[in-house]
Amino acid sequence: MKESSWKKKMGTYADPYSLKSVGEIPAPFRSIFSFRYFNSLQSECFTGCFLSDINMVISAPTGSGKTVLFELSILRLLSRFLSQDSKFSHIKGILKTIYVAPSKALVQEKLRDWNMKFGSLGISCLEMTGDNESYTTKNVQDADIILTTPEKFDAVSRHRINNGGLCFFSDITLVLIDEVHLLNDPRGASLEAIVSRIKMISHSPKMKSSSLANVRFVAVSATIPNIEDLGYTPARNDFLFERRLQNFIFDILMQHSRGKSALVFCSTRKGAQETAQCLSQTAMGHGFSNPFIKSSQQKEKLKEASLSCSDKQMRSFMIFGGIYLNINFVHFHGRIEVILVLFLSVFAT
């Protein structure tokens, strides 16, 4: 299917904040996902992952659905096997995806998951770790997705270059890197080595007509404090992303922790204040049925606790059941213990 027809069908220029439907991907791929709509993060990255071949670095919290972004990138690659009438006709091993994760446990988890998801399409997944040395050269050549660790792939690509062990390199079309912030870790040297090696070989004149010549990199992490190590600057405003997440917090709390205390983690002090304010305003709208306060006794405790709080904003939030903590041990080392004791004494009942 031509990319232009996809873009026309899927409304590339629609509201970037609207949720994308799984129905917007070609029919042969829809069974990969067990839900009907992609979440906010996945919808925002949909165009980049599935409608383009750009290199991407994505930072998003744990549990936000980053694996789906990998899967959309894989499906983007597999879409080359779609005919004009959306029939999927796959040829084994000629377009390879390399998935790199920091641990064997994560590799094996993804292997089980992707064998189940992509198996119906005839996609072959191969584990390449120290725990699995039974594969043959033919296994590697036939594999569509190779799942490996930085150390293992570094060893394979470093020591087998002279005996034909790298014959599959020309078929590498997509490289997925999980927990990319490990570049700043002592183990990051292996990850940096394999990325550099893949890029170096891809620029070789011998690879000019191969898939490797246009290899794509997609990297994700829950936190990338060392973004400069990747040579990228953030493409989106983290403030806007966090502000949008605030719209979902109340419903999530009601679904998973109704009648119980909960901690919501925010990346900045201002973000914590605004989240507490958002929750307090929502609770205020419930009047006497405030879901954050279980009893009149707890309500009185909150009022008493608010009187001893010097932070005016926190004081106004507390009476509705919302407290924010700014945990900064450099500037607030003397206050954190007091605030935590206050927090626990109010919500212990």
C-alpha positions in Angstrom: 0.0 0.0 0.0 1.4 3.4 -1.0 2.3 5.7 1.9 0.4 8.6 0.4 -2.8 6.6 0.4 -2.2 5.7 4.1 -1.8 9.4 5.0 -4.9 10.3 3.1 -6.9 7.5 4.8 -5.5 8.1 8.3 -5.8 11.9 8.5 -2.2 12.7 9.2 -3.1 16.4 9.6 -5.9 15.8 12.1 -5.8 17.0 15.7 -2.4 15.6 17.0 -4.0 15.2 20.5 -6.9 13.0 19.3 -6.6 9.2 20.0 -5.8 7.0 17.1 -7.8 4.0 16.4 -6.3 0.5 15.8 -8.7 0.5 12.8 -6.4 3.0 11.2 -3.7 0.4 10.5 -4.0 -2.1 7.7 -6.4 -5.0 8.5 -3.7 -7.8 8.6 -2.0 -6.0 11.5 -5.0 -5.2 13.7 -4.9 -8.5 15.6 -1.5 -7.5 17.1 -3.3 -5.2 19.5 -5.9 -6.3 22.0 -7.4 -2.8 22.4 -9.4 -0.5 20.2 -7.6 2.8 20.7 -4.0 3.8 21.2 -3.3 5.9 24.3 -2.3 9.6 24.2 1.5 8.9 24.0 1.0 6.2 21.3 -1.4 8.4 19.3 1.1 11.3 19.4 3.9 9.1 18.2 1.7 7.2 15.7 2.8 9.3 12.7 6.5 9.1 13.5 6.4 5.4 14.2 4.1 4.1 11.6 3.9 6.6 8.8 7.6 7.5 8.5 11.1 6.0 8.7 12.6 8.7 10.9 15.0 7.9 13.7 13.3 8.5 17.1 14.3 8.8 20.7 11.2 8.6 23.0 11.2 9.3 26.7 8.0 8.4 28.6 7.2 7.1 32.0 7.1 3.4 32.9 3.8 1.8 32.0 2.9 4.5 29.4 3.0 2.0 26.5 6.4 2.4 24.9 6.4 -1.2 23.7 3.5 -0.4 21.4 5.7 2.2 19.8 8.3 -0.5 19.0 5.5 -2.7 17.6 4.2 0.1 15.4 7.8 0.6 14.1 8.0 -3.2 13.3 4.6 -3.0 11.5 5.9 0.0 9.5 8.7 -2.3 8.3 6.4 -5.3 7.7 4.0 -3.0 5.7 6.5 -3.3 2.8 5.1 -6.8 2.3 1.6 -5.5 1.8 0.1 -5.6 -1.7 -2.1 -2.8 -3.1 -5.2 -4.7 -1.8 -3.7 -5.0 1.7 -2.7 -8.7 1.4 0.3 -9.6 3.5 2.9 -11.8 1.7 5.9 -12.2 3.8 9.4 -13.3 2.8 11.5 -14.6 5.7 14.6 -12.8 7.0 15.1 -10.2 4.2 14.1 -7.3 6.4 15.4 -7.7 9.9 14.6 -6.0 13.2 17.2 -6.0 16.0 15.8 -5.5 19.5 18.4 -4.6 22.1 17.6 -4.7 25.8 19.9 -4.4 28.8 19.0 -7.8 30.4 18.3 -11.3 29.3 15.1 -11.3 31.4 13.7 -8.4 29.3 14.8 -10.1 26.1 13.0 -13.3 27.0 9.9 -11.4 28.1 9.7 -9.6 24.7 10.5 -12.9 22.9 7.4 -14.6 24.5 5.2 -11.6 23.9 6.2 -11.1 20.2 6.1 -14.8 19.4 2.5 -14.7 20.4 1.7 -11.4 18.7 3.6 -11.8 15.4 3.5 -15.6 15.1 0.2 -15.4 13.2 1.9 -13.3 10.5 4.6 -15.9 10.1 7.2 -13.7 11.7 10.2 -15.5 13.2 11.8 -14.3 16.5 15.2 -15.4 17.6 16.8 -14.9 21.0 20.5 -14.1 20.8 21.8 -14.1 24.4 24.3 -16.1 26.5 21.4 -18.4 27.5 20.8 -19.4 23.9 23.7 -20.7 21.9 21.8 -23.3 19.9 21.0 -21.2 16.9 22.6 -21.8 13.6 23.6 -19.4 10.8 20.4 -20.4 8.9 18.3 -19.6 12.0 19.8 -16.2 12.1 19.3 -15.7 8.3 15.7 -16.7 8.5 14.9 -14.7 11.6 12.8 -11.5 11.2 13.3 -10.2 14.7 16.6 -10.8 16.6 16.3 -10.1 20.3 19.6 -9.6 22.1 21.6 -7.8 24.8 24.3 -5.2 24.0 27.2 -7.4 25.3 26.0 -10.4 23.2 25.5 -8.5 20.0 28.8 -6.7 20.5 30.6 -10.1 20.8 28.8 -11.6 17.8 29.4 -8.6 15.5 33.0 -8.1 16.7 34.3 -11.7 16.5 32.3 -13.2 13.6 33.1 -10.6 11.0 35.9 -12.8 9.5 34.0 -16.1 9.3 30.8 -15.0 7.6 28.9 -14.6 10.8 27.8 -11.1 9.8 26.2 -12.1 6.5 22.8 -11.1 8.0 23.9 -7.5 8.6 22.9 -6.4 5.1 19.3 -7.3 6.0 19.1 -5.2 9.2 16.5 -2.5 8.5 15.3 -1.5 12.0 17.1 -1.3 15.3 15.1 -1.0 18.5 16.9 0.1 21.7 15.2 -0.4 25.1 16.4 1.6 28.1 18.7 3.7 26.0 19.7 5.9 29.0 22.2 3.1 29.8 24.6 4.8 27.4 25.6 6.7 30.5 26.2 3.5 32.4 29.4 1.5 32.6 27.7 -1.0 30.4 26.9 1.7 27.9 30.2 1.1 26.0 28.8 -2.1 24.4 25.6 -0.4 23.4 27.5 2.5 21.9 29.9 0.1 20.1 27.1 -1.9 18.3 25.2 1.3 17.3 28.5 2.7 15.9 29.3 -0.5 14.2 25.9 -0.8 12.5 26.1 2.8 11.3 29.7 2.4 10.1 28.9 -0.8 8.1 25.7 0.9 6.7 27.8 3.6 5.2 30.1 1.1 3.4 29.9 1.3 -0.4 29.3 -2.5 -0.4 26.0 -1.9 1.4 24.7 0.9 -0.9 22.0 -1.3 -2.4 21.1 -3.2 0.8 18.4 -2.6 3.5 21.2 -1.7 6.0 22.0 1.5 3.9 18.8 3.1 5.2 18.7 1.5 8.7 16.3 3.1 11.1 16.9 3.5 14.9 14.1 3.8 17.5 15.2 4.2 21.1 13.0 4.5 24.2 13.5 5.0 27.9 11.5 5.9 31.0 14.1 8.6 31.8 16.9 10.1 29.7 18.8 12.5 31.9 21.8 12.1 29.6 19.9 13.2 26.4 23.1 14.9 25.2 24.8 11.6 24.9 22.4 10.6 22.2 23.0 13.8 20.2 19.3 14.8 20.5 17.4 17.7 21.9 13.9 17.1 23.2 11.4 17.5 20.4 8.3 18.1 22.5 7.6 20.2 25.6 7.6 17.9 28.7 5.5 20.5 30.5 2.6 20.2 27.9 2.8 16.4 28.1 2.5 16.4 31.9 -0.3 18.9 31.8 -2.3 16.6 29.5 -1.7 13.7 31.8 -3.3 15.6 34.7 -6.7 15.3 32.9 -6.6 11.5 33.4 -5.4 11.2 37.0 -8.7 11.6 38.8 -10.4 8.8 36.8 -7.4 6.6 37.3 -7.5 7.1 41.0 -11.2 6.3 41.1 -10.6 3.2 39.1 -7.6 1.8 41.0 -7.5 3.3 44.5 -11.0 4.5 45.4 -11.3 4.6 49.2 -7.5 4.2 49.6 -4.6 6.6 49.9 -2.5 7.1 46.8 0.8 8.7 45.8 1.1 10.4 42.4 4.7 11.1 41.3 5.4 14.2 39.2 8.7 15.3 37.7 8.8 18.9 39.1 7.6 20.8 42.1 5.3 22.9 39.9 3.9 19.8 38.3 3.1 18.4 41.7 1.4 21.6 42.8 -0.7 21.8 39.6 -1.6 18.1 39.9 -2.7 18.6 43.5 -4.7 21.7 42.5 -6.4 19.7 39.6 -7.4 16.9 42.0 -8.6 19.3 44.7 -10.7 21.3 42.2 -12.2 18.0 40.9 -12.9 16.9 44.5 -14.4 20.3 45.3 -16.9 19.7 42.6 -18.2 16.6 44.3 -19.2 18.6 47.4 -20.2 16.4 50.3 -19.4 13.3 48.3 -15.6 14.0 48.1 -14.1 10.6 47.2 -10.8 11.5 48.8 -12.2 11.9 52.3 -13.6 8.8 53.9 -15.1 10.2 57.1 -15.9 13.4 59.0 -13.1 12.5 61.4 -10.6 12.5 58.6 -12.0 15.8 57.3 -11.4 17.4 60.7 -7.8 16.0 60.8 -7.2 17.6 57.4 -8.4 21.0 58.5 -6.2 20.8 61.7 -3.2 19.7 59.6 -3.7 22.5 57.1 -3.5 25.1 59.9 0.0 24.0 60.7 1.2 24.2 57.1 3.1 27.3 56.1 2.6 26.7 52.4 -0.6 28.5 51.4 -1.2 26.5 48.3 -0.8 23.2 50.1 -3.1 24.4 52.8 -5.9 25.0 50.3 -5.4 21.6 48.7 -5.2 19.7 52.0 -8.7 20.4 53.1 -10.0 18.5 50.0 -7.6 15.6 50.5 -4.7 16.6 48.2 -1.2 17.1 49.4 2.0 17.6 47.4 5.5 16.8 48.5 8.5 18.4 47.1 11.3 15.9 47.9 14.5 17.8 47.5 17.0 16.8 50.1 19.4 19.6 49.2 17.0 22.4 50.1 14.4 20.8 52.2 16.3 18.2 54.2 15.0 19.5 57.5 11.3 19.7 56.3 10.7 16.5 54.5 10.6 14.3 57.7 8.0 16.7 59.2 5.8 16.8 56.1 5.9 13.0 55.7 4.9 12.5 59.4 2.1 15.0 58.8 1.0 13.1 55.7 1.1 9.7 57.3 -0.7 10.9 60.5 -3.6 12.3 58.4 -4.0 9.4 56.0 -3.1 6.5 58.3 -6.8 6.0 59.3 
